[in-house]
């Protein structure tokens, strides 16, 4: 029997695919097929670095470590909602005990899609909140009074202002478009912008926010290396300053992001920091670090008040992509946030097979 398309109902039966918005799930379905494998054939081998995420749709799979069977998985069961023995390199060999049906997704593409899907309702950093008169024309002063800039070396701040480019804009000009690649970080120096997001039910776009002098946008796509998740257009005539991705990474992103390895992260937690897991609830329920709290990436802005401002946080996800975006957003708002390099998968942290 030949491969068949993976419809939405099949994809929704798996975690964390069940948390994707419909339009993103539909895009994934167009790239995914349900494949067959005969009984006795191997799905993947111990030690492989295939960078694929496998889900078992139907049939039975045996997991082996060396010559020892460590577990079996049956399609349609609760355990089969999660990827088959995730992690690279593979810790187990997966062999079909019967004719099976499965789907295989490029792990990097899935991670980018999850990150894009969860980067919030709009790409806005309210960095001027409480930093003075939002209508002030002194946008440099507004920026320098924010907590994010307190951790940036003075030389970086000077270079940042020197490397920014000015853009004069007219009302209605589209600055960034939902779905485009991230290329610049923007700060409003004059006028106002409007943020909208297109949804399957509203192609004209839902109005999410108005931004004014000193406010910035566009950083999340640069931090997480994903596409724009909202459209920002000029509401009035005005001007912007923009910083390209390379300069943003070296002058803003690198100083604000604090990467730690697993030993450093555990030491921080032992001294009072908290694990903050930004994956979807279904991923968190399948496995999480002891004592971790779960705030999905798309909820962070709404849940900031539930976090303790004096508590350091070690932000984690499966690979480090979503957690880097989460750590950046926390750091912008004055939290001490660290990001686990390599994530849970890269550090071989995950559910154990019995």
C-alpha positions as a printed Julia matrix, in Angstrom:
354×3 Matrix{Float64}:
   0.0    0.0    0.0
   1.35   3.45  -0.89
   1.76   6.38   1.5
  -1.35   8.42   2.29
  -1.76  12.04   3.38
  -1.74  12.76   7.12
  -5.03  14.5    7.79
  -5.58  16.95  10.64
  -7.35  14.39  12.86
  -4.28  12.14  12.78
  -1.87  14.96  13.58
  -4.1   16.23  16.41
  -3.85  12.84  18.1
  -0.16  13.47  18.87
   1.65  15.73  21.33
   2.7   18.51  20.94
   1.06  18.71  17.51
  -2.32  18.96  19.22
  -1.32  22.4   20.51
  -0.63  23.94  17.09
  -3.05  26.47  15.65
  -5.17  25.12  12.84
  -3.4   27.03  10.07
   0.01  25.81  11.21
  -1.24  22.25  11.64
  -2.66  22.41   8.11
   0.71  23.58   6.79
   2.39  20.66   8.55
  -0.17  18.21   7.16
   0.72  19.28   3.61
   4.32  18.19   4.26
   3.52  14.95   6.11
   2.43  11.48   4.97
   1.39   8.33   6.81
   3.94   5.69   5.85
   3.95   1.9    6.17
   6.7   -0.4    7.44
   6.59  -4.17   7.26
   6.87  -6.39  10.34
  10.48  -7.02  11.31
  11.84  -3.88   9.63
  13.74  -1.24  11.63
  12.35   2.28  12.02
  15.62   3.67  13.4
  18.76   2.27  15.0
  20.48   2.92  18.31
  23.13   5.61  17.78
  21.43   7.19  14.74
  21.45  10.98  14.34
  18.57  11.12  11.88
  17.05  14.38  13.22
  13.54  13.05  12.64
  10.55  12.9   15.0
   8.54   9.68  14.63
   4.95   9.02  15.72
   3.33   5.57  15.68
  -0.12   5.68  14.06
  -0.94   1.95  14.12
   0.74  -1.36  14.93
   3.36  -2.39  17.48
   6.99  -1.33  17.87
   9.71  -2.88  20.03
  12.43  -0.73  21.59
  15.81  -2.39  22.14
  19.04  -1.27  23.81
  21.73  -3.59  22.51
  20.34  -7.13  22.8
  17.84  -6.17  25.52
  14.19  -5.28  24.96
  13.38  -2.19  27.03
   9.78  -1.64  26.02
   7.03  -1.87  23.43
   4.7    0.74  22.0
   1.24   0.19  20.52
  -0.4    2.64  18.15
  -3.52   4.33  19.47
  -2.54   4.07  23.14
  -1.86   7.04  25.43
   1.89   6.36  25.33
   1.82   6.57  21.53
   0.6   10.18  21.69
   4.24  11.19  22.23
   7.2   10.79  19.85
   8.75   7.33  19.62
  11.86   7.32  21.85
  12.95  10.92  21.11
  16.5   12.17  21.47
  19.67  12.3   19.4
  21.72  10.2   19.07
  19.11   7.46  19.38
  19.25   5.57  22.67
  17.26   2.63  21.29
  16.57   0.65  18.15
  12.89   0.72  17.11
  11.73  -2.4   15.24
   8.25  -3.14  13.9
   6.65  -6.13  15.66
   3.78  -6.02  13.16
   3.04  -4.09   9.99
   2.94  -0.51  11.22
   1.84   2.93  10.07
   3.84   5.95  11.19
   4.59   9.57  10.41
   8.05  11.11  10.28
   8.65  14.85  10.66
  11.88  16.8   10.3
  12.72  17.7   13.92
  14.19  21.1   13.06
  11.12  22.09  11.04
   8.83  20.93  13.85
  10.79  22.91  16.43
  10.68  26.08  14.31
   6.95  25.6   13.73
   6.27  25.13  17.44
   8.32  28.22  18.27
   6.59  30.36  15.65
   3.21  29.09  16.8
   3.9   29.96  20.42
   5.73  33.28  20.25
   2.75  35.1   21.6
  -0.27  36.94  20.3
   1.92  39.64  18.79
   5.57  40.59  18.5
   5.79  43.54  20.84
   8.12  44.3   23.7
   6.47  46.91  25.87
   9.91  48.12  26.88
   8.79  51.7   27.52
   6.13  50.68  30.04
   6.55  52.86  33.11
   9.63  54.49  31.62
   8.26  57.97  31.32
   6.02  59.89  28.94
   5.27  57.58  25.98
   4.66  60.58  23.75
   8.11  62.0   24.42
  10.28  62.55  21.34
  13.38  61.61  23.36
  13.25  57.96  22.33
  16.88  57.31  23.29
  16.12  58.35  26.86
  13.04  56.15  26.91
  15.11  53.16  25.8
  17.96  53.81  28.21
  15.55  53.93  31.17
  14.28  50.41  30.52
  15.55  47.46  32.53
  16.73  45.64  29.43
  19.35  48.28  28.73
  20.76  48.08  32.26
  22.57  44.86  31.35
  23.95  45.98  28.01
  27.61  47.13  28.04
  27.96  50.89  27.42
  30.05  50.24  24.31
  27.22  48.13  22.91
  24.69  50.9   23.54
  26.89  53.41  21.73
  27.38  51.02  18.81
  23.65  50.25  18.75
  22.69  53.9   18.31
  25.41  54.37  15.68
  24.33  51.33  13.62
  20.6   51.96  13.68
  19.1   53.21  10.4
  16.33  55.81  10.26
  13.2   55.13   8.22
  10.67  57.86   7.44
   7.24  56.3    6.95
   3.75  57.25   5.83
   0.47  56.18   7.41
  -0.44  52.74   6.08
   3.13  51.64   5.33
   3.59  47.96   6.24
   6.8   47.53   8.25
   6.75  43.79   8.94
   4.35  41.2    7.55
   3.09  38.07   9.25
   4.85  35.0    7.84
   7.95  36.83   6.58
  11.48  36.05   7.7
  12.79  38.12  10.61
  15.38  40.66   9.46
  15.24  43.81  11.61
  14.49  45.01  15.13
  12.53  48.29  15.19
  12.07  51.21  17.59
   9.45  53.91  17.05
  10.91  57.44  17.19
   7.88  59.38  15.91
   4.25  58.48  15.3
   2.27  55.32  16.02
   2.06  51.76  14.68
  -0.75  49.2   14.74
  -0.22  45.46  15.29
  -2.58  42.98  13.62
  -2.68  39.21  13.3
  -4.38  37.26  10.53
  -6.41  34.22  11.56
  -8.37  31.62   9.57
 -11.6   33.38  10.57
 -10.34  36.91   9.98
  -8.15  37.43   6.92
  -8.26  41.21   7.41
  -6.42  40.77  10.68
  -7.39  41.2   14.32
  -6.19  44.48  15.81
  -3.97  43.6   18.75
  -2.18  46.75  19.88
  -1.07  50.28  19.17
   2.57  51.19  19.69
   4.02  54.62  20.25
   7.35  56.42  20.71
  10.04  54.35  22.44
   8.28  51.03  21.95
   9.94  48.26  19.95
   8.85  45.27  17.91
  10.22  42.4   15.88
  12.68  40.88  18.34
  11.05  37.48  18.9
  11.54  36.28  15.33
  15.21  37.3   15.55
  15.84  35.57  18.87
  14.14  32.29  17.96
  15.03  32.4   14.25
  11.42  31.98  13.17
   9.01  33.87  10.93
   7.02  36.97  11.85
   3.87  36.08  13.77
   2.13  39.44  13.27
   1.92  42.39  10.9
   2.96  45.88  12.03
   1.96  48.93   9.97
   2.17  52.68  10.46
  -1.01  54.12  11.94
   0.24  57.69  11.36
   3.08  59.34   9.52
   6.24  58.82  11.54
   9.77  57.49  11.7
  11.5   54.37  12.95
  15.02  53.29  13.81
  15.92  49.76  12.77
  18.78  47.39  13.62
  19.69  44.47  11.36
  19.69  40.89  12.63
  23.48  40.52  12.86
  23.86  43.7   14.92
  20.82  42.8   17.02
  22.37  39.42  17.86
  25.76  40.85  18.85
  24.64  44.06  20.57
  21.34  43.09  22.22
  20.62  39.39  22.08
  23.96  38.06  23.27
  24.23  40.43  26.28
  20.65  39.71  27.37
  20.73  35.92  26.94
  22.51  33.96  29.65
  23.21  30.43  28.39
  24.09  27.78  30.96
  25.05  24.12  30.69
  23.28  21.41  32.67
  25.68  21.46  35.63
  25.43  25.25  35.91
  21.64  25.08  35.65
  21.4   22.48  38.4
  23.67  24.58  40.6
  21.43  27.62  40.07
  18.34  25.58  41.01
  20.09  24.21  44.1
  20.71  27.82  45.15
  17.08  28.87  44.76
  16.41  29.32  41.03
  13.34  27.73  39.45
  13.0   25.64  36.31
  10.6   27.4   33.92
   9.38  25.07  31.17
   7.95  26.95  28.16
   6.73  23.9   26.22
   3.07  23.07  25.67
   1.16  21.49  28.58
   0.96  18.15  26.75
   4.76  18.07  26.4
   5.15  19.08  30.05
   2.73  16.38  31.21
   4.66  13.73  29.31
   7.9   14.67  31.05
   9.24  17.58  33.07
  12.05  18.32  35.47
  11.28  17.97  39.16
   9.96  21.23  40.59
   9.5   22.87  37.18
   6.67  25.27  36.52
   4.99  25.34  33.11
   4.17  28.56  31.28
   3.9   27.98  27.52
   5.85  30.53  25.52
   2.72  32.17  24.11
   1.45  32.85  27.68
   4.6   34.45  29.11
   3.5   38.08  28.61
   0.15  37.37  30.25
   1.69  35.41  33.13
   4.54  37.75  34.11
   2.72  38.77  37.28
   2.67  35.17  38.48
   6.48  35.02  38.48
   8.51  36.16  41.46
  10.64  39.16  40.43
  13.46  38.29  42.84
  13.69  34.61  41.82
  16.13  33.56  39.07
  14.67  31.29  36.39
  16.29  28.63  34.23
  14.15  28.49  31.09
  13.91  25.15  29.28
  12.26  23.57  26.24
  13.18  20.52  24.18
  15.95  22.13  22.05
  16.66  25.61  23.39
  14.9   27.55  20.62
  11.64  28.32  22.43
  13.42  28.76  25.74
  15.82  31.34  24.25
  12.84  33.44  23.13
  11.27  33.06  26.59
  14.49  33.95  28.4
  14.94  37.04  26.21
  11.4   38.27  26.99
  11.98  37.77  30.73
  15.37  39.52  30.59
  13.83  42.49  28.74
  11.47  42.89  31.67
  14.13  42.78  34.38
  14.02  39.12  35.43
  17.18  37.13  35.98
  16.65  34.48  33.32
  19.01  31.74  32.17
  18.56  29.43  29.18
  19.59  25.75  29.21
  21.91  25.22  26.25
  20.76  22.32  24.09
  17.43  21.98  25.9
  16.05  18.78  27.39
  16.8   16.65  24.33
  20.36  17.89  23.93
  21.08  17.03  27.56
  19.48  13.57  27.33
  16.74  14.59  29.75
  13.46  12.91  29.0
  11.09  10.11  29.89
  12.84   6.86  30.75
  11.78   3.58  29.16
  10.93   0.77  31.56
